[in-house]
Amino acid sequence: MALRLHDTLIDRVIPVEPREPGHVRLYVCGPTVYDEPHLGHLRSCIVYDVLVRHLREHGTRVTYVRNITDVDDKILRRAAERNEAPAALAERYTEVYQRTVQRAGCLAPDVEPKVTEHLQEICALIERLIARGAAYVVDSDVYFQVSAFATYGKLSHRKLSDMEAGASGRMSEDESARKRHPADFALWKAAKPGEPSWPSPWGPGRPGWHIECSAMCMKHLGDSCDVHGGGLDLVFPHHENEIAQSEALTDQALSRVWMHHGFVEVNKEKMSKSLGNFFTAGDCFRLVEPEAVRYFMLTCHYRAPLHLDWNEDAAGQVTHFPQIEECERRVEYLYATRLRLVAIPEERIERGDVRVDPELRGFAGRLREVLDDDLNMPVALAAVAELLKRVNDACDVASRKKGKIGGATLEAMQAALALIGRVLGLGLDDGQALLSRVRTRRVVALGLSEAAIEAKIQQRIDARRARDFAGADAIRDELLALGVELMDSPNGTTWRLTH
């Protein structure tokens, strides 16, 4: 396999060598469903979606597992705030999350397990850890004993001795009395009054955060997966603890590659609900096309931070996401290019011409090469931009008097555009519909209406027929001042927005 990814464990880019040749088992830590997904959640989905699409395009079988955490302290707190049953709140936000990532063009995972559906597996793992001496029971709580795992801290490159002081400072007096080491973490939490709980050998309660992913990953992918992914914020403690509890049982690596994506940043801080500096995906989708948000996520290498700018009105309402709006224009260009290619008349196509520009012929290989190189999506977009320029140049030639496009060239361009859709998830919508939606939304934002613009165009046509060229020019200038540019051709007058 040619794919190479950065492995956080050893801090370098390495070849992906799956346990079973030709089959990559991928586990990604999904959301805790207590609110609408924000752009950080969306970045995670899109990064791993491109990875899955890229692998499958080149014949690799992928088993993609992405979990849902549907029981957690955050869910319980939010449900209490809203006087809602925790299970109902979690189910509602699970559905919101699934709809949101689908709108962003993400494929559904092969398996999307929920914590509440895996309580039996979780309890079984905890029992095995206790039997091995890697976990201990205090009343009805169960803790993992980090000192029982000699390489604890290897993923985050931290020493257990250095963690002790920091962990001690964060513990309550009760925790300090119960834990054998400050870094020990909960595998099972005893139920508190009024909280949902499940039966266990240690009494009613619920699982700790970390054990759930080990149980779901191991159930659906075996004791060792090939790639385990998530955000950088999960390196410690979540993934560090996953490694400890899993490998303490199996004595083998939980994952062959640990892949982590960077944050979406606002004012140079990680976007997060705890900081209150987040934008939901829905906030963006009201102002731009979901596909523009997807394109924006591809403009930065997945390991780097992605900075987001925005504008707001006097009332503090967000009115613009400038970078994403620019990405929307790139998406428009992609769709407009595709429509131009489809619209070339048959008489302008030389079906017998089998010559294809080597640069065009090599597009698929270049796209594969840059994505094989640690999923370098910005360079992939640069290759897409060059392709679109070539397609438009060819369309320009075909539109000239006696202009032609070779049949093989046309087919190669159509194949390349289809490849962009399959691998990057771009250009899969109905082109006319998307362009119409974008134009309508922008017209409304300018305080105009498409009907009023068309009426003005008709007035200009009438003025020209009456040979009132000064009046016709005045209408053109009036529309241009409003941001509407008119374009005359033998087939009539069309218009576009200048901003």
Summary of the structure (lengths in Angstrom):
residues: 499
radius of gyration: 27.7
end to end distance: 45.0
largest distance: 95.1
contacts: 1577
relative contact order: 0.10
helix: 50%
strand: 18%
